[in-house]
Amino acid sequence: MTTPRPASSRRSRSRANGDGTIYQRKEGRWEAAGYVLASGNIRKRVRVYGASRKEALGKLTEKIAASNLGLPVAASDCTVSDYLTYWLQGIAVHQVRENTHTRYAACIRLHLIPGLGAKKLARLTARDVRTFLDHLRAACQCCAQVRDTDRRFCCAIGQCCNKRLSPLTVTYVHSVLKSALEHAVREDDLPRNVARNVKTPAPRPRRFKPFTASEARQFLHAASSDRLHALYELALRTGLRKGELLGLHWEDLDLDSGTASIHRSLQRTHTGGLTILHTKTRASERRIVLPTECINSLKTHHERQQEEREAAGTGWPDNGLVFTTPTGRPLDSSNLTRRFRRLLHRAQLRSIRFHDLRHSTATLLLEQGIDLVVIKELLGHAHIGVTADVYAHVRLRLQREAINTLGDALSPGRDDPDGAPVAAIVR
């Protein structure tokens, strides 16, 4: 005589056609399965899991509802190529900025799909990912992207140029794959994120060349006669990003109290051209104090802009931007970069990136002994660890100077001008 299975583990009561099936597994978890629309406009069976019947049913219902709306849903037996396409078009497009999405798309098209696209998503292993990344580091990109068919490049001229990806790019490709697979784990398409089990060497941080105090003074002197003098003052004295400067509106400034609200940025996107967006991160939204020099230069800039506005007449667009072209149009980032380089040449200063003005601000503040927390708030970093990591070389130099100063004080034969030492409590 057979013992009947407990009611909780029996297959659930019949469900309507198309609603899928749901039952409890031997280990206690609930499994639900059903057919949904997958990449390639075909229907595939998906399985989801939950700690309770309600949880598993809710996950399956969500997938079926998305499928009924015509949205492709990833299936566990799909290829990595199919899943990355689904993730890029259905998930990432709603979570990141357009420019970031464009970089994701290029990364997937050029590297991830050629290297891992043919593998089944459910069978992808950490070894597959590690092997792919090792090959990516070693491969000549002219050969990998079939650019050597052009007679001017690489193997077409009889010698491979060995043009390899930088460690930073390899790390970026790895991070995109991890992000995509993490979503597969959240949707129960994968039990774990195998890309997270692969460790890649930390790339060397980008080297930047901030101004010294002497060079900064020379730069500000040269910029004093420039039409965008106020912009350069703000960049060097407050460390604002280029997009934050170009997206600044007059309504964001309070010149009477000497403050500025930073909450938007001007960026060029593929579809919208020059577009006002939110700042880089939520931490980038901040209120900063304006130096007196910036307040004065902004007032002068406002007067000049009013003259340009009157000269342009009805052709002046009412966009409220602080920094514009002489006709009131938004300033393009690339045009500002060219102007900046010409200014450096006129000032007979070494060539640096515009973003290095921001690094110059932080470096000079650190060298003046300003607390790292204050610099973090001024720059709009999400975490103080970011500030500490970026400017670690400055902190080490300051530590060395402090240690040397202490060494001088402790050197033999040095007299204490104050006589006997003062007792102190060590905590």
Phi, psi and chi 1 to 4 in degrees:
 res  aa     phi    psi   chi1   chi2   chi3   chi4
   1 MET       -  128.4  179.2  176.2  178.2      -
   2 THR   -86.5  142.7   59.4      -      -      -
   3 THR   -86.8  125.8  -57.0      -      -      -
   4 PRO   -65.6  144.0   22.7  -32.2      -      -
   5 ARG   -68.9  148.2  -63.7  175.1   62.3 -170.6
   6 PRO   -57.7  149.5  -22.0   31.5      -      -
   7 ALA   -59.1  -34.3      -      -      -      -
   8 SER   -67.3  -24.3   60.4      -      -      -
   9 SER  -100.1   -6.1   61.9      -      -      -
  10 ARG   -68.5  155.0  -65.8  174.4 -169.8  162.9
  11 ARG   -59.8  137.2 -173.6  174.2  -63.4  -86.8
  12 SER   -64.8  165.0   63.9      -      -      -
  13 ARG   -59.5  156.3   60.4 -176.1  178.9  -85.0
  14 SER   -58.8  142.2   60.0      -      -      -
  15 ARG  -114.8  160.5  -69.2  165.2   51.4   79.2
  16 ALA   -62.8  151.9      -      -      -      -
  17 ASN   -59.0  127.3 -171.0   28.9      -      -
  18 GLY    96.6  -10.9      -      -      -      -
  19 ASP   -84.4  -11.0  -74.5  -10.3      -      -
  20 GLY    85.6 -177.4      -      -      -      -
  21 THR  -121.4  157.3   59.0      -      -      -
  22 ILE  -147.3  136.1 -178.8  169.4      -      -
  23 TYR  -157.3  166.7   55.6   90.0      -      -
  24 GLN   -97.5  132.1 -167.9  172.4   28.2      -
  25 ARG   -80.4  169.1  -64.0  166.0   59.2   91.6
  26 LYS   -62.0  -35.5  -69.6 -178.4  178.4  179.8
  27 GLU   -80.0   -1.7   76.3  -84.9   11.4      -
  28 GLY   109.7  -21.6      -      -      -      -
  29 ARG   -72.5  155.4  -75.2 -164.2  -51.4  164.5
  30 TRP   -98.7  139.1  -75.5   81.6      -      -
  31 GLU  -121.6  133.4  177.8  178.0  -29.2      -
  32 ALA  -124.0  141.3      -      -      -      -
  33 ALA  -138.7  146.6      -      -      -      -
  34 GLY  -168.1  170.7      -      -      -      -
  35 TYR   -98.3  135.1  -75.3   90.1      -      -
  36 VAL  -136.6  168.3  -63.2      -      -      -
  37 LEU   -79.0  122.1  179.9   67.8      -      -
  38 ALA  -109.1  176.3      -      -      -      -
  39 SER   -58.5  143.2  -60.2      -      -      -
  40 GLY    90.0    7.8      -      -      -      -
  41 ASN    60.5   37.6 -157.2   29.0      -      -
  42 ILE  -121.8  159.7   57.5  176.2      -      -
  43 ARG   -99.3  132.9  -63.0 -170.9   71.1   79.6
  44 LYS  -133.6  157.0  -71.9 -171.0  174.6 -177.2
  45 ARG   -87.3  130.8 -171.5  173.7  177.6   84.4
  46 VAL  -117.7  154.0  -64.5      -      -      -
  47 ARG  -126.6  136.6  -60.8  178.0 -175.8  -84.7
  48 VAL  -130.5  160.4  -65.2      -      -      -
  49 TYR  -132.3  156.2  -53.4   91.7      -      -
  50 GLY  -157.8  161.6      -      -      -      -
  51 ALA   -73.7  -22.0      -      -      -      -
  52 SER  -133.4  165.0   64.8      -      -      -
  53 ARG   -60.9  -40.7 -174.9 -179.3 -169.1  -81.1
  54 LYS   -63.1  -41.2 -177.4  177.6 -180.0 -179.4
  55 GLU   -65.7  -46.9 -178.3 -178.4   -9.9      -
  56 ALA   -63.8  -41.8      -      -      -      -
  57 LEU   -64.1  -39.6 -179.4   59.0      -      -
  58 GLY   -63.0  -40.9      -      -      -      -
  59 LYS   -65.3  -42.4  -69.6  179.4  178.7  179.3
  60 LEU   -66.9  -42.1  179.3   63.2      -      -
  61 THR   -60.4  -39.0  -58.0      -      -      -
  62 GLU   -63.1  -42.7 -176.1  178.2  -18.9      -
  63 LYS   -67.0  -42.6  -75.0 -177.2  177.1  -72.1
  64 ILE   -65.6  -37.8  -67.8  176.7      -      -
  65 ALA   -64.4  -42.2      -      -      -      -
  66 ALA   -64.1  -39.4      -      -      -      -
  67 SER   -64.3  -40.3  174.7      -      -      -
  68 ASN   -65.3  -23.6  -68.5  -22.1      -      -
  69 LEU   -84.7    1.1  -67.6  175.3      -      -
  70 GLY    89.3    9.0      -      -      -      -
  71 LEU   -90.3  124.9  -57.9  174.8      -      -
  72 PRO   -66.0  140.8   23.6  -32.3      -      -
  73 VAL  -118.1  138.4  177.3      -      -      -
  74 ALA   -69.2  138.9      -      -      -      -
  75 ALA  -109.8  149.9      -      -      -      -
  76 SER   -65.7  -23.6   57.4      -      -      -
  77 ASP   -97.1   12.9   62.4  -18.4      -      -
  78 CYS   -79.4  166.2   69.2      -      -      -
  79 THR   -81.7  164.7   63.1      -      -      -
  80 VAL   -61.0  -37.5  172.9      -      -      -
  81 SER   -60.7  -46.3  176.0      -      -      -
  82 ASP   -62.6  -42.4  -71.6  -21.7      -      -
  83 TYR   -67.9  -42.6 -175.0   79.9      -      -
  84 LEU   -62.9  -37.1  -70.2  175.5      -      -
  85 THR   -64.4  -45.0  -58.3      -      -      -
  86 TYR   -61.0  -47.0  150.9   74.6      -      -
  87 TRP   -63.4  -41.6  175.1   75.9      -      -
  88 LEU   -66.0  -43.7 -175.0   67.5      -      -
  89 GLN   -86.5  -26.7  -62.0  175.7   -6.0      -
  90 GLY  -108.0  -21.2      -      -      -      -
  91 ILE  -117.1  -62.0  -53.3  -59.5      -      -
  92 ALA   -60.6  -32.3      -      -      -      -
  93 VAL   -61.7  -24.0   68.6      -      -      -
  94 HIS   -96.0   -5.3  -56.5  -60.5      -      -
  95 GLN  -113.7  -19.2  -63.8  178.5  -17.4      -
  96 VAL  -126.2  165.2  -61.5      -      -      -
  97 ARG   -66.6  161.5  -71.3 -173.6  174.5 -169.9
  98 GLU   -61.1  -42.5 -177.7  179.5  -21.9      -
  99 ASN   -65.0  -38.2  -71.4  -14.2      -      -
 100 THR   -65.9  -40.6  -56.6      -      -      -
 101 HIS   -62.0  -37.8 -174.8  -93.5      -      -
 102 THR   -64.1  -40.1  -58.7      -      -      -
 103 ARG   -67.3  -39.8  -70.6 -164.4  -65.9  -87.0
 104 TYR   -57.9  -47.0  -78.8    4.4      -      -
 105 ALA   -60.8  -42.5      -      -      -      -
 106 ALA   -66.0  -40.5      -      -      -      -
 107 CYS   -62.6  -43.4  175.2      -      -      -
 108 ILE   -68.7  -43.0  -70.5  171.5      -      -
 109 ARG   -68.6  -42.2  174.4  175.0   53.6   84.7
 110 LEU   -84.9  -29.7  -65.1  175.8      -      -
 111 HIS  -123.9  -53.3  -54.0  -59.6      -      -
 112 LEU   -70.7  -45.9  -71.0  171.7      -      -
 113 ILE   -67.0  -45.8  -72.0 -179.3      -      -
 114 PRO   -61.4  -33.2  -24.4   34.4      -      -
 115 GLY   -87.9  -35.6      -      -      -      -
 116 LEU  -128.9   -4.4  -65.4  171.0      -      -
 117 GLY   -59.3  -31.9      -      -      -      -
 118 ALA   -79.7  -13.2      -      -      -      -
 119 LYS   -77.3  149.4  -65.3 -174.7  177.1  -65.0
 120 LYS   -71.9  135.1  -69.5  -69.7 -173.7  179.4
 121 LEU   -57.7  -44.9  179.1   67.1      -      -
 122 ALA   -69.1  -19.4      -      -      -      -
 123 ARG  -104.3    4.8  -63.1  178.8 -177.2  175.7
 124 LEU   -67.5  132.0 -172.4   66.9      -      -
 125 THR  -118.6  165.6   65.4      -      -      -
 126 ALA   -62.2  -33.7      -      -      -      -
 127 ARG   -64.7  -38.6  177.3  175.7  -65.6  179.9
 128 ASP   -60.4  -44.6  -66.9  -28.6      -      -
 129 VAL   -65.7  -43.8  177.2      -      -      -
 130 ARG   -63.4  -43.4 -171.7 -177.2  -56.0  108.6
 131 THR   -62.9  -42.0  -57.3      -      -      -
 132 PHE   -60.6  -46.3  159.7   70.9      -      -
 133 LEU   -67.0  -37.6  -68.0  174.9      -      -
 134 ASP   -63.0  -42.0  -70.5  -17.7      -      -
 135 HIS   -67.3  -37.4  179.8  -93.8      -      -
 136 LEU   -63.3  -38.3 -165.6   63.9      -      -
 137 ARG   -66.3  -35.8  -69.3 -172.3 -166.3   94.1
 138 ALA   -90.2  -19.2      -      -      -      -
 139 ALA   -76.5  139.2      -      -      -      -
 140 CYS   -73.3  126.6  169.4      -      -      -
 141 GLN   -72.9  -25.9  -70.1  -54.4  -63.7      -
 142 CYS   -63.0  -41.7  -75.0      -      -      -
 143 CYS   -73.1  -43.5  -57.8      -      -      -
 144 ALA   -63.9  -36.6      -      -      -      -
 145 GLN   -94.7   10.9  -54.1  -57.5  -30.8      -
 146 VAL    54.9   37.0 -158.4      -      -      -
 147 ARG   -86.4  -10.5  -71.2 -160.7  -67.4  -96.7
 148 ASP   -78.4    1.1   56.1  -10.4      -      -
 149 THR   -72.0  -22.8   54.8      -      -      -
 150 ASP   -71.3  131.1 -169.4  -44.0      -      -
 151 ARG   -62.8  -15.4  -65.6 -179.9 -179.7  178.9
 152 ARG   -86.9   -8.5  -62.4  170.5  -63.8  172.0
 153 PHE  -118.6  146.1  -65.9  109.0      -      -
 154 CYS    47.5 -128.5 -159.0      -      -      -
 155 CYS   -63.4  -20.5  -60.1      -      -      -
 156 ALA   -65.0  -23.3      -      -      -      -
 157 ILE  -102.0   11.0   60.2  175.3      -      -
 158 GLY    93.2    1.9      -      -      -      -
 159 GLN  -149.8  122.8 -177.0  177.8    2.6      -
 160 CYS   -68.0  134.6 -175.7      -      -      -
 161 CYS   -82.8  -12.0   66.4      -      -      -
 162 ASN    53.5   43.5  -69.2  -43.2      -      -
 163 LYS   -80.3  101.6 -175.3  176.9 -178.5 -179.6
 164 ARG  -101.4  160.3  -64.2 -177.8  174.0   87.0
 165 LEU   -70.5  148.8  -66.8  177.6      -      -
 166 SER   -73.0  154.4   69.1      -      -      -
 167 PRO   -55.9  -33.2  -25.6   34.4      -      -
 168 LEU   -65.7  -39.2 -164.8   63.2      -      -
 169 THR   -68.3  -41.2  -57.7      -      -      -
 170 VAL   -60.8  -41.8  175.3      -      -      -
 171 THR   -63.0  -37.7  -58.7      -      -      -
 172 TYR   -66.0  -43.5 -175.6   76.9      -      -
 173 VAL   -59.0  -43.3  173.2      -      -      -
 174 HIS   -61.8  -41.6 -174.2 -156.3      -      -
 175 SER   -68.0  -34.9   68.3      -      -      -
 176 VAL   -65.4  -43.4  172.3      -      -      -
 177 LEU   -62.3  -43.1  178.8   62.4      -      -
 178 LYS   -60.8  -42.0  -76.0 -168.0  -69.0 -174.2
 179 SER   -62.9  -42.1  -63.7      -      -      -
 180 ALA   -66.5  -44.8      -      -      -      -
 181 LEU   -70.2  -29.0  -63.4 -174.4      -      -
 182 GLU   -63.2  -36.6 -165.6   64.4   31.6      -
 183 HIS   -68.2  -36.5 -176.9   78.1      -      -
 184 ALA   -61.9  -36.4      -      -      -      -
 185 VAL   -66.6  -43.9  172.9      -      -      -
 186 ARG   -63.0  -31.0  -73.3 -163.6  -63.7  -91.0
 187 GLU   -91.0    7.4  -70.6 -165.3  -24.4      -
 188 ASP    65.1   23.2  -71.8  -40.1      -      -
 189 ASP   -83.9  -20.5  -66.8  -47.0      -      -
 190 LEU  -135.2  145.5  -72.6  176.7      -      -
 191 PRO   -76.1  -26.2   26.2  -33.3      -      -
 192 ARG  -155.4  161.8   64.9 -172.9 -178.3  -80.0
 193 ASN   -93.7   99.2 -173.2  -17.0      -      -
 194 VAL   -67.5  -24.5  -64.7      -      -      -
 195 ALA   -68.4  -25.2      -      -      -      -
 196 ARG   -73.6  -19.0  -72.4 -160.1  176.0  -84.0
 197 ASN   -82.4   -4.2  -64.2  -26.0      -      -
 198 VAL  -103.2  121.6  178.4      -      -      -
 199 LYS   -98.2  130.4  -57.8  -59.1  179.7 -176.7
 200 THR  -109.9  145.4   53.8      -      -      -
 201 PRO   -59.4  136.4  -19.2   30.4      -      -
 202 ALA   -65.2  126.0      -      -      -      -
 203 PRO   -68.4  151.2   25.8  -32.7      -      -
 204 ARG   -64.5  137.2  -68.2 -177.2  177.8 -180.0
 205 PRO   -63.7  149.3   21.1  -30.6      -      -
 206 ARG   -63.6  136.1  -69.6  177.9  177.8  175.2
 207 ARG   -84.3  132.1  -62.0 -178.8   62.9 -176.9
 208 PHE  -122.9  160.4   50.3   84.7      -      -
 209 LYS  -123.5   78.4  -57.8  176.9  -69.7 -175.2
 210 PRO   -68.8  158.2   27.1  -34.8      -      -
 211 PHE   -69.1  147.0  -81.8  151.3      -      -
 212 THR   -78.8  170.3   63.2      -      -      -
 213 ALA   -59.8  -39.5      -      -      -      -
 214 SER   -65.6  -43.0  175.3      -      -      -
 215 GLU   -67.4  -36.2  -71.1  173.1  -35.1      -
 216 ALA   -63.1  -42.4      -      -      -      -
 217 ARG   -64.4  -39.8  -71.7 -168.7  -65.0  -91.3
 218 GLN   -64.5  -39.2 -174.2  178.4  -13.3      -
 219 PHE   -64.7  -46.5  172.1   75.9      -      -
 220 LEU   -63.6  -36.0  -69.5  175.5      -      -
 221 HIS   -64.6  -43.5  176.8   72.6      -      -
 222 ALA   -67.4  -33.5      -      -      -      -
 223 ALA   -78.4  -12.3      -      -      -      -
 224 SER   -62.3  -25.3   60.3      -      -      -
 225 SER   -99.6    3.0   58.2      -      -      -
 226 ASP   -85.1  148.2 -166.9  -79.2      -      -
 227 ARG   -59.8  -31.6  177.6  179.1  172.2  -86.9
 228 LEU  -101.5   33.3  -64.4  177.9      -      -
 229 HIS   -55.3  -42.2  171.7 -136.5      -      -
 230 ALA   -63.7  -36.1      -      -      -      -
 231 LEU   -66.1  -45.3 -175.5  147.5      -      -
 232 TYR   -65.4  -36.1  -63.9  129.5      -      -
 233 GLU   -61.4  -47.1  -76.7  -93.7   11.6      -
 234 LEU   -63.6  -42.2  -86.4  173.6      -      -
 235 ALA   -60.7  -44.3      -      -      -      -
 236 LEU   -83.4  -32.0 -172.6   55.0      -      -
 237 ARG   -90.9  -17.9  -66.3 -175.6 -175.8  -85.7
 238 THR  -122.7  -14.6   65.8      -      -      -
 239 GLY    74.4   22.2      -      -      -      -
 240 LEU   -66.1  146.5  -67.1 -179.9      -      -
 241 ARG   -70.4  160.1  -60.5  178.1  179.0   92.3
 242 LYS   -60.2  -45.8 -174.9 -166.8  -65.8 -174.4
 243 GLY   -63.6  -35.5      -      -      -      -
 244 GLU   -67.1  -37.6  -66.5  169.8  -14.2      -
 245 LEU   -65.5  -46.6  -71.4  162.3      -      -
 246 LEU   -71.3  -24.3  -61.8  179.9      -      -
 247 GLY   -93.2    4.3      -      -      -      -
 248 LEU   -70.8  132.8 -158.6   59.9      -      -
 249 HIS  -109.3  154.9  -72.5   59.9      -      -
 250 TRP   -61.0  -32.0  -74.2  111.2      -      -
 251 GLU   -70.2  -14.3   65.3 -176.3   18.9      -
 252 ASP   -80.9  -12.6  -59.9  -29.4      -      -
 253 LEU  -103.6  139.6  -57.2  176.5      -      -
 254 ASP  -123.3   90.1 -172.5  -17.3      -      -
 255 LEU   -72.4  -19.2  -61.9 -176.4      -      -
 256 ASP   -72.3  -44.7  -66.4  -30.6      -      -
 257 SER   -88.9  -12.0   64.1      -      -      -
 258 GLY    74.1   45.0      -      -      -      -
 259 THR  -133.4  162.0   59.4      -      -      -
 260 ALA  -139.6  138.8      -      -      -      -
 261 SER  -101.1  121.9  -62.7      -      -      -
 262 ILE  -106.4  111.5  -48.6  -58.9      -      -
 263 HIS  -148.1    7.9   58.1   94.3      -      -
 264 ARG  -149.5  166.3   43.5 -166.7  163.2 -168.8
 265 SER  -145.7  146.0  176.0      -      -      -
 266 LEU   -97.4  122.0 -179.3   69.8      -      -
 267 GLN  -133.8  151.1  -57.7  -71.0  -26.2      -
 268 ARG   -94.0  122.0  178.1  172.1  -71.2  -79.1
 269 THR  -110.2  162.4   62.6      -      -      -
 270 HIS   -67.2  -36.7  180.0   69.1      -      -
 271 THR   -96.6  -32.8   56.5      -      -      -
 272 GLY  -105.7   -2.1      -      -      -      -
 273 GLY    69.2 -143.1      -      -      -      -
 274 LEU   -71.2  118.2  -69.5  176.2      -      -
 275 THR  -134.2  138.9  -50.7      -      -      -
 276 ILE   -83.1  122.8  -63.7  -68.6      -      -
 277 LEU  -124.3  172.0  -57.2  171.3      -      -
 278 HIS   -67.9  162.7  -68.3  -63.7      -      -
 279 THR   -63.1  168.9   49.8      -      -      -
 280 LYS   -53.7  -46.7 -175.8  177.2  179.8 -179.5
 281 THR  -137.3  170.3   62.7      -      -      -
 282 ARG   -63.5  -33.4 -174.2  173.7  -65.1  -84.1
 283 ALA   -67.7  -21.2      -      -      -      -
 284 SER   -71.8  -18.1  -62.7      -      -      -
 285 GLU   -75.9  114.1  -64.1 -176.2    9.6      -
 286 ARG  -153.8  166.1   59.5 -159.1 -173.1  -81.6
 287 ARG  -117.8  125.1 -170.2  172.8 -178.5   83.8
 288 ILE  -119.8  158.0   63.9  171.1      -      -
 289 VAL   -90.8  134.6  175.0      -      -      -
 290 LEU   -92.8  131.8  -63.3  174.6      -      -
 291 PRO   -63.9  155.7  -17.8   29.7      -      -
 292 THR   -57.1  -39.6  -56.9      -      -      -
 293 GLU   -61.6  -38.2  -64.6   81.8    0.4      -
 294 CYS   -69.2  -40.0  -71.6      -      -      -
 295 ILE   -60.1  -45.2  -64.2  173.7      -      -
 296 ASN   -64.8  -43.8  -66.1  -25.7      -      -
 297 SER   -68.7  -32.4   61.1      -      -      -
 298 LEU   -68.8  -38.2  -78.4  167.6      -      -
 299 LYS   -63.9  -42.0  -70.7  179.1  178.3  178.4
 300 THR   -64.5  -40.9  -57.4      -      -      -
 301 HIS   -63.2  -39.0  177.6   77.4      -      -
 302 HIS   -64.1  -40.6 -172.1  -98.5      -      -
 303 GLU   -63.3  -43.1  -66.4  172.9   -1.4      -
 304 ARG   -64.9  -39.2 -177.4 -173.2  -64.7  113.6
 305 GLN   -65.5  -35.7 -169.5  179.9   79.1      -
 306 GLN   -63.4  -38.3  -71.5  -61.4  103.7      -
 307 GLU   -65.1  -42.3  -65.4  173.3   -1.9      -
 308 GLU   -65.9  -36.2  -67.1  172.6  -15.9      -
 309 ARG   -64.5  -42.4 -175.4 -172.6 -171.7  107.6
 310 GLU   -65.9  -37.0  -68.2  173.2    2.7      -
 311 ALA   -68.5  -34.1      -      -      -      -
 312 ALA   -77.4  -24.9      -      -      -      -
 313 GLY    65.5 -133.7      -      -      -      -
 314 THR   -72.1  -11.4   56.1      -      -      -
 315 GLY   -78.7   -5.5      -      -      -      -
 316 TRP   -81.0  118.9 -175.8  -82.1      -      -
 317 PRO   -73.7  139.6   25.3  -31.5      -      -
 318 ASP   -90.7   76.0 -169.7   16.9      -      -
 319 ASN  -104.0  -10.4   51.2   34.5      -      -
 320 GLY    74.1    8.1      -      -      -      -
 321 LEU   -73.1  144.7  -71.1  170.7      -      -
 322 VAL   -74.8  -44.2  174.8      -      -      -
 323 PHE  -113.5  117.5  -58.9  111.5      -      -
 324 THR  -136.0  176.8   65.3      -      -      -
 325 THR   -74.5  170.2   66.2      -      -      -
 326 PRO   -60.4  -15.8  -26.8   35.8      -      -
 327 THR  -103.1    8.2   57.3      -      -      -
 328 GLY    91.1    2.4      -      -      -      -
 329 ARG   -79.6  156.6  -54.5  -68.5  174.8 -175.9
 330 PRO   -61.0  146.9  -21.9   32.4      -      -
 331 LEU   -81.9  130.3  -86.9  173.5      -      -
 332 ASP   -79.0  139.3 -169.3  -75.5      -      -
 333 SER   -58.7  -42.9  173.9      -      -      -
 334 SER   -66.8  -35.6   57.7      -      -      -
 335 ASN   -66.7  -38.6  -70.3  -20.4      -      -
 336 LEU   -63.5  -38.9  175.7   59.5      -      -
 337 THR   -61.5  -42.2  -61.6      -      -      -
 338 ARG   -65.5  -41.3  -75.9 -169.3  -73.8  -89.8
 339 ARG   -61.9  -41.1  -71.2 -179.7   62.6  103.4
 340 PHE   -62.4  -43.1  174.5   66.5      -      -
 341 ARG   -64.6  -39.4  -71.9  173.6  179.7  168.3
 342 ARG   -65.2  -37.3  -70.2 -163.1  -64.0  -93.0
 343 LEU   -64.3  -41.9  176.7   59.0      -      -
 344 LEU   -61.3  -39.5  -67.1  178.5      -      -
 345 HIS   -65.5  -43.3 -179.3   71.8      -      -
 346 ARG   -64.5  -35.7  -69.9 -162.3  -53.4  -90.3
 347 ALA   -82.1   -2.0      -      -      -      -
 348 GLN    58.1   41.8  -62.8 -177.7  -19.3      -
 349 LEU  -106.2  154.0  -73.4  164.8      -      -
 350 ARG   -64.7  154.2   57.2 -170.9  171.5   87.6
 351 SER   -77.7  127.6  178.3      -      -      -
 352 ILE  -133.9  166.0   64.8  172.0      -      -
 353 ARG   -76.1  157.0  -57.4  173.5  -54.2  162.4
 354 PHE   -61.2  -37.6 -172.0   92.6      -      -
 355 HIS   -64.0  -20.9 -164.5   71.5      -      -
 356 ASP   -70.3  -14.7  -73.1  -26.4      -      -
 357 LEU   -65.2  -38.3  -68.4  178.6      -      -
 358 ARG   -64.9  -43.4  175.4  175.0  167.2   85.8
 359 HIS   -64.1  -34.5  -69.3  -44.7      -      -
 360 SER   -63.5  -41.1  -59.2      -      -      -
 361 THR   -57.0  -51.9  -54.2      -      -      -
 362 ALA   -65.7  -42.2      -      -      -      -
 363 THR   -62.4  -46.2  -59.2      -      -      -
 364 LEU   -65.5  -37.1  -67.5  171.0      -      -
 365 LEU   -65.7  -43.4  -73.6  172.3      -      -
 366 LEU   -61.1  -41.4  -87.2  171.2      -      -
 367 GLU   -67.1  -21.1  -68.9  176.2  -16.7      -
 368 GLN   -88.9    3.5  -61.8  -57.0  -46.9      -
 369 GLY    84.6   16.5      -      -      -      -
 370 ILE   -72.3  139.4  -56.4  -57.4      -      -
 371 ASP   -61.8  142.7 -168.9  -85.9      -      -
 372 LEU   -61.8  -33.1 -154.7   60.8      -      -
 373 VAL   -64.2  -40.5  174.7      -      -      -
 374 VAL   -64.2  -41.8  176.3      -      -      -
 375 ILE   -66.3  -39.4  -62.2  174.7      -      -
 376 LYS   -59.7  -44.2  176.3 -105.5 -177.2 -171.0
 377 GLU   -67.3  -39.4  -64.9  -65.7  -26.6      -
 378 LEU   -65.6  -42.6 -179.7   64.3      -      -
 379 LEU   -79.5  -18.9  -63.2 -176.5      -      -
 380 GLY    78.9   31.8      -      -      -      -
 381 HIS   -74.4  145.8  -75.1  158.5      -      -
 382 ALA   -68.6  -36.5      -      -      -      -
 383 HIS  -136.8  148.3  -53.7  -75.0      -      -
 384 ILE   -66.2  -23.6 -164.2  168.6      -      -
 385 GLY   -61.7  -32.8      -      -      -      -
 386 VAL   -63.4  -47.8  175.7      -      -      -
 387 THR   -60.7  -44.4  -42.8      -      -      -
 388 ALA   -64.9  -39.3      -      -      -      -
 389 ASP   -69.4  -43.4  -71.3  -16.6      -      -
 390 VAL   -64.1  -38.8  172.2      -      -      -
 391 TYR  -110.1   31.0  -57.1  104.3      -      -
 392 ALA   -61.8  -35.7      -      -      -      -
 393 HIS   -65.0  -34.0   66.6  -70.2      -      -
 394 VAL   -69.1  -42.6 -175.6      -      -      -
 395 ARG   -64.1  -37.9  -66.4 -175.3  -63.1  111.1
 396 LEU   -64.8  -38.9  -73.8  173.5      -      -
 397 ARG   -65.5  -39.7 -173.4  168.5   72.4 -113.7
 398 LEU   -66.8  -37.6  -65.5  175.6      -      -
 399 GLN   -62.6  -41.1  -72.6  179.9   29.2      -
 400 ARG   -63.1  -41.6 -173.2  174.0  -64.5  110.0
 401 GLU   -64.1  -39.5  -67.6  174.6   -1.5      -
 402 ALA   -66.0  -42.7      -      -      -      -
 403 ILE   -63.9  -40.8  -68.0  -60.8      -      -
 404 ASN   -64.7  -38.5  -69.3  -21.1      -      -
 405 THR   -63.1  -42.8  -58.6      -      -      -
 406 LEU   -64.7  -38.4  178.7   59.7      -      -
 407 GLY   -61.7  -39.6      -      -      -      -
 408 ASP   -62.6  -40.4  -68.0  -18.8      -      -
 409 ALA   -67.8  -29.5      -      -      -      -
 410 LEU   -96.8    3.4  -61.5  178.1      -      -
 411 SER   -65.5  145.1   58.9      -      -      -
 412 PRO   -60.9  143.0  -20.6   31.6      -      -
 413 GLY    85.6   -3.3      -      -      -      -
 414 ARG   -80.7  127.9 -175.4 -177.4  177.5   94.6
 415 ASP   -87.7  144.8  -64.8  -31.1      -      -
 416 ASP   -88.7  111.9 -172.4  -10.5      -      -
 417 PRO   -64.8  -18.7   25.3  -34.3      -      -
 418 ASP   -97.4    5.4  -62.4  -34.8      -      -
 419 GLY    82.2 -137.2      -      -      -      -
 420 ALA   -65.9  146.3      -      -      -      -
 421 PRO   -67.6  152.0   25.1  -33.0      -      -
 422 VAL   -89.5  132.4  177.8      -      -      -
 423 ALA   -65.0  140.9      -      -      -      -
 424 ALA  -136.3  151.3      -      -      -      -
 425 ILE   -94.3  122.9  -61.0  175.6      -      -
 426 VAL   -91.8  123.7  179.1      -      -      -
 427 ARG  -105.3      -  -63.2  179.2 -175.2  -88.8
